[in-house]
Amino acid sequence: MKLEQTARSSLEIILQDAAFDEEMTSNFMAMVEKEQYGAMIKALRAHRKTLVVNLHQAQRRVDTLDYLLYSLKSYMNQKEN
């Protein structure tokens, strides 16, 4: 898949927006040039899975903070009464 420079730049920006680091982007662009569509799909799915795991970990941290805030507010309300 030979890409024009504009399309190549656009794809690189999209990959950066999707949290691809330089090495991942370089590897992916090499797959594009070699038309390794299966490998591209595999790489995108693997990265998506990593992002989802990170998202879930962040959500658990937010939930923990929410619980701590709730507990602290409850304690303060009990202390005031």
Buried (B, 14 or more C-beta within 10 A) or exposed (E): EEBEEEEBEEBBEEBEEBEBEEEBBEBBBEBBEEEBEEBBEEBBEEBEEEEEEEEEEEEEEEEEEEEEEEEEEEEEEEEEE
